[in-house]
Amino acid sequence: MGKRSRSRRDVIDDIRRRAWRAYADGRRRLARTGSAAPAIEVFAAADRREPSAWTDTLADQHEAYRRAIAPATGSVAAVCVSARPHLLADLLGSLRRQVVEQLDVVLVTNHEGYDAIDLDGATADLGAERVIIIRRPSAQTLGACLNDAMAATDARFVAKFDDDDHYGPHHLADSLRAHSYAGAGVVGKHTYYAHLVDADRTVLRFPAHEFAYSSTLAGGSLVIDRAKTADLQFPDISLGEDRAFLAACHRRGLSTFSADRFNFIQTRAHDNTWQVPDERFLQSTADVGPGLRLDVTDI
């Protein structure tokens, strides 16, 4: 009786979740102010049903897409919370190489190892309009630190940079391109590259989910339009804060959009905040090849 009762509850809960997703998807479609059509028109020859052909076509035509669509205009800030001082140089390299013209940088440190680092000197050559450094105790959650970073800038577009991921030169510019037509509260990547550090291989996760509205986006790829998200904040947690933020957007009827897969590589290593078994991580992936394949990703 007990097992039958639990099973029935599971079925009911599943029906409720599906009904909520259908309702939320419909609400977002009705409220949507943009369309994926400008991007899809550029890639008219691509077919999502053939992921390999889709992937090749988008790589071949990505420069044509850039020529056809200009980035959205508006102030931009990159925000990063770092508890790993040994990754500071890599993070600053990712910020330094961005091709956007005007960029604020907000760096929140919440590790005692940063106390001995001259952050003003380390960030002096970023070329940013403003660099804001906020020191927080290690006990403060990632979500709370992100909210402090967002409160420190009045930029319209806020890009979340993770200290252990790689960002190519066009990461921000291409995200702003997607913002120019998608009408989304958040632009990010459902399809993205990942580097498996231990195996030293690059893979492509979730092929053919580019240029589409999606409720799933990689946390390190989020670029938020605060003209739409307004007062939404990250929850006061250190794991799953990005998924919770997206869920809050969906509850408000805001769309979230998956842009191109390029200029972002998630690092898969033993010290990641988010840990998941390899067999699960490698589901729905395509192998790219050995090493960190910047020749494929940073186009």
C-alpha positions as CSV (number, residue, x, y, z in Angstrom):
1,M,0.0,0.0,0.0
2,G,2.8,2.4,0.9
3,K,4.7,1.8,-2.3
4,R,1.6,2.2,-4.4
5,S,0.8,5.4,-2.5
6,R,4.3,6.8,-3.1
7,S,4.2,5.9,-6.7
8,R,0.9,7.6,-7.2
9,R,2.3,10.8,-5.6
10,D,5.3,10.6,-7.9
11,V,3.0,10.4,-10.9
12,I,0.9,13.3,-9.6
13,D,4.0,15.4,-8.9
14,D,5.3,14.6,-12.4
15,I,2.0,15.7,-14.0
16,R,2.1,18.9,-11.9
17,R,5.7,19.7,-13.1
18,R,4.8,19.1,-16.7
19,A,1.7,21.2,-16.4
20,W,3.7,24.0,-14.8
21,R,6.4,23.8,-17.5
22,A,3.7,24.0,-20.2
23,Y,2.1,26.9,-18.5
24,A,5.4,28.8,-18.1
25,D,6.5,28.1,-21.6
26,G,3.2,29.4,-23.0
27,R,3.3,32.5,-20.8
28,R,6.9,33.2,-22.0
29,R,5.9,32.8,-25.6
30,L,3.0,35.2,-25.2
31,A,5.2,37.8,-23.4
32,R,8.1,37.4,-25.8
33,T,9.2,40.6,-27.5
34,G,11.8,39.1,-29.8
35,S,12.5,36.2,-32.1
36,A,15.2,33.8,-33.1
37,A,14.4,34.5,-36.8
38,P,17.3,36.9,-37.5
39,A,19.8,34.3,-36.6
40,I,18.0,31.4,-38.2
41,E,17.8,33.3,-41.5
42,V,21.6,33.5,-41.6
43,F,21.9,29.7,-41.0
44,A,19.0,28.7,-43.3
45,A,20.9,25.7,-44.6
46,A,21.4,24.2,-41.1
47,D,19.2,21.3,-39.9
48,R,19.0,20.6,-36.2
49,R,17.9,17.1,-36.9
50,E,21.5,16.4,-38.1
51,P,23.7,17.7,-35.3
52,S,27.0,17.1,-37.0
53,A,25.9,19.0,-40.2
54,W,24.4,21.7,-38.0
55,T,27.6,22.1,-36.1
56,D,29.7,22.4,-39.2
57,T,27.3,24.9,-40.9
58,L,27.3,27.2,-37.9
59,A,31.1,27.2,-37.8
60,D,31.4,28.0,-41.5
61,Q,28.8,30.8,-41.4
62,H,29.5,32.4,-38.0
63,E,31.4,35.3,-39.5
64,A,28.4,36.0,-41.8
65,Y,26.2,36.0,-38.7
66,R,28.4,38.6,-37.1
67,R,28.3,40.8,-40.2
68,A,24.5,40.5,-40.4
69,I,23.7,41.3,-36.8
70,A,25.2,44.1,-34.6
71,P,25.5,43.7,-30.8
72,A,22.8,45.3,-28.6
73,T,23.8,48.7,-27.3
74,G,23.9,49.5,-23.7
75,S,26.4,49.6,-20.8
76,V,28.0,46.2,-20.0
77,A,29.6,44.9,-16.8
78,A,31.5,41.6,-16.2
79,V,31.0,40.3,-12.7
80,C,33.1,37.5,-11.1
81,V,33.2,35.9,-7.7
82,S,36.4,34.2,-7.0
83,A,37.5,32.0,-4.1
84,R,40.6,30.7,-6.0
85,P,43.4,33.2,-6.0
86,H,45.6,30.8,-8.2
87,L,43.1,31.4,-11.0
88,L,43.3,35.2,-11.0
89,A,45.7,35.4,-14.0
90,D,43.5,33.3,-16.1
91,L,40.4,35.2,-15.2
92,L,42.0,38.5,-16.0
93,G,43.1,37.1,-19.3
94,S,39.5,36.2,-20.2
95,L,38.4,39.8,-19.3
96,R,41.3,41.5,-21.0
97,R,40.6,39.8,-24.4
98,Q,37.0,40.8,-24.7
99,V,36.4,43.0,-27.8
100,V,33.5,45.1,-26.4
101,E,34.3,48.8,-26.4
102,Q,33.2,49.9,-22.9
103,L,33.2,47.4,-20.0
104,D,33.0,47.7,-16.3
105,V,34.5,44.9,-14.2
106,V,33.3,43.9,-10.7
107,L,35.5,41.4,-8.9
108,V,34.3,39.9,-5.6
109,T,36.9,38.0,-3.7
110,N,35.8,35.7,-0.9
111,H,39.0,33.8,0.0
112,E,41.6,34.9,2.5
113,G,44.3,34.1,0.0
114,Y,43.4,37.3,-1.8
115,D,44.3,39.4,1.2
116,A,48.0,39.3,0.2
117,I,47.3,40.2,-3.5
118,D,47.6,43.7,-4.8
119,L,44.4,43.6,-6.8
120,D,44.5,47.2,-7.9
121,G,47.9,46.5,-9.5
122,A,46.8,43.2,-11.0
123,T,43.8,44.8,-12.7
124,A,45.4,48.1,-13.8
125,D,45.9,47.0,-17.4
126,L,42.4,45.5,-18.0
127,G,41.4,48.4,-20.2
128,A,38.0,48.6,-18.5
129,E,36.0,51.7,-17.9
130,R,35.8,50.9,-14.2
131,V,37.2,48.2,-12.1
132,I,35.4,47.6,-8.8
133,I,36.9,45.3,-6.2
134,I,34.8,44.0,-3.3
135,R,36.3,41.8,-0.6
136,R,34.0,39.4,1.2
137,P,34.6,36.7,3.8
138,S,34.9,33.1,2.7
139,A,31.7,32.2,4.6
140,Q,29.5,34.4,2.3
141,T,27.6,32.4,-0.3
142,L,28.2,32.7,-4.0
143,G,24.7,34.0,-4.5
144,A,25.1,36.8,-2.0
145,C,28.5,37.7,-3.5
146,L,26.9,37.9,-7.0
147,N,24.2,40.2,-5.7
148,D,26.8,42.4,-4.1
149,A,28.6,42.6,-7.5
150,M,25.4,43.4,-9.4
151,A,24.5,46.1,-6.8
152,A,27.9,47.7,-7.4
153,T,27.2,48.5,-11.1
154,D,24.4,50.3,-12.9
155,A,25.2,48.6,-16.2
156,R,22.2,47.3,-18.2
157,F,23.9,44.1,-19.3
158,V,25.7,42.0,-16.6
159,A,27.8,39.1,-17.7
160,K,28.7,36.4,-15.2
161,F,32.3,35.2,-15.5
162,D,33.5,32.1,-13.6
163,D,37.2,32.1,-12.6
164,D,37.8,28.5,-13.8
165,D,36.2,28.8,-17.3
166,H,37.7,30.1,-20.5
167,Y,36.2,33.1,-22.4
168,G,37.2,33.8,-25.9
169,P,37.4,37.3,-27.4
170,H,33.9,37.4,-28.8
171,H,32.1,35.9,-25.8
172,L,30.5,39.2,-24.7
173,A,30.0,40.7,-28.2
174,D,28.2,37.6,-29.5
175,S,26.1,37.4,-26.4
176,L,25.0,41.0,-27.0
177,R,24.2,40.1,-30.6
178,A,21.7,37.6,-29.3
179,H,20.3,40.1,-26.9
180,S,19.7,42.5,-29.9
181,Y,16.9,40.3,-31.3
182,A,15.9,37.6,-28.8
183,G,14.0,39.8,-26.3
184,A,15.3,37.6,-23.5
185,G,15.9,38.3,-19.9
186,V,19.1,36.2,-20.1
187,V,21.3,35.0,-22.9
188,G,23.7,32.1,-22.4
189,K,24.7,28.8,-23.9
190,H,22.8,25.5,-23.9
191,T,25.3,24.1,-26.3
192,Y,28.9,24.7,-25.2
193,Y,32.4,23.3,-25.1
194,A,34.0,21.7,-22.1
195,H,37.6,20.8,-21.3
196,L,38.1,17.6,-19.3
197,V,41.3,18.4,-17.4
198,D,42.2,14.9,-16.3
199,A,41.7,13.4,-19.7
200,D,43.0,16.6,-21.4
201,R,40.2,16.4,-24.0
202,T,37.6,18.9,-25.3
203,V,34.0,17.9,-25.9
204,L,30.9,19.6,-27.1
205,R,27.9,19.3,-24.8
206,F,24.3,19.2,-26.1
207,P,25.0,19.8,-29.8
208,A,22.4,21.6,-31.9
209,H,20.7,23.6,-29.1
210,E,22.0,26.9,-30.4
211,F,19.9,30.0,-31.4
212,A,16.8,28.7,-29.6
213,Y,14.8,29.7,-26.5
214,S,15.9,27.3,-23.7
215,S,15.3,27.0,-20.0
216,T,18.8,25.4,-19.6
217,L,21.9,27.6,-19.9
218,A,25.5,27.0,-18.6
219,G,25.9,29.1,-15.4
220,G,29.2,30.6,-16.5
221,S,27.8,31.9,-19.7
222,L,24.9,34.0,-18.4
223,V,24.5,37.6,-19.7
224,I,21.6,39.3,-18.0
225,D,19.5,42.2,-19.3
226,R,18.5,44.1,-16.2
227,A,16.1,46.2,-18.2
228,K,14.0,43.0,-18.2
229,T,15.0,41.2,-15.0
230,A,14.8,44.4,-12.9
231,D,15.2,43.5,-9.2
232,L,15.7,39.8,-9.5
233,Q,18.5,38.5,-7.4
234,F,20.5,35.3,-7.0
235,P,19.4,33.1,-4.0
236,D,21.7,33.1,-0.9
237,I,23.3,29.7,-1.8
238,S,26.6,28.5,-3.2
239,L,25.4,25.7,-5.5
240,G,22.6,25.9,-8.0
241,E,22.3,29.7,-7.7
242,D,22.4,30.1,-11.5
243,R,19.6,27.5,-12.1
244,A,17.5,29.2,-9.4
245,F,18.0,32.6,-11.0
246,L,16.8,31.2,-14.4
247,A,13.8,29.6,-12.7
248,A,12.9,33.0,-11.1
249,C,13.1,34.6,-14.6
250,H,10.7,31.9,-15.9
251,R,8.3,32.5,-13.1
252,R,8.1,36.1,-14.2
253,G,7.4,35.1,-17.7
254,L,10.9,36.1,-19.0
255,S,12.5,34.1,-21.8
256,T,16.0,32.7,-21.6
257,F,17.9,32.2,-24.9
258,S,20.7,29.9,-26.0
259,A,23.1,31.7,-28.3
260,D,26.1,30.3,-30.2
261,R,28.5,27.8,-28.7
262,F,31.7,29.6,-29.4
263,N,34.1,31.6,-27.2
264,F,33.3,29.7,-24.0
265,I,34.8,26.6,-22.5
266,Q,33.6,25.1,-19.2
267,T,36.5,23.5,-17.2
268,R,35.7,20.1,-15.9
269,A,38.2,19.5,-13.0
270,H,38.3,18.0,-9.5
271,D,37.9,21.4,-7.8
272,N,34.7,22.5,-9.6
273,T,32.0,23.8,-7.3
274,W,29.5,21.6,-9.3
275,Q,30.4,18.0,-9.2
276,V,28.7,15.3,-11.2
277,P,29.8,11.8,-12.2
278,D,31.7,11.6,-15.5
279,E,29.2,9.2,-17.1
280,R,26.4,11.8,-16.5
281,F,28.6,14.7,-17.6
282,L,29.5,13.0,-20.9
283,Q,25.9,12.2,-21.8
284,S,24.8,14.1,-25.0
285,T,28.4,15.1,-25.9
286,A,30.4,15.0,-29.1
287,D,34.2,14.5,-28.9
288,V,36.2,17.4,-30.3
289,G,39.7,16.1,-29.7
290,P,42.7,16.1,-27.4
291,G,43.8,19.2,-25.5
292,L,42.2,22.6,-25.0
293,R,40.9,23.2,-28.5
294,L,40.9,27.0,-28.8
295,D,41.4,26.6,-32.6
296,V,37.8,25.2,-32.7
297,T,36.2,27.3,-30.0
298,D,37.5,30.9,-30.3
299,I,36.3,31.8,-33.7
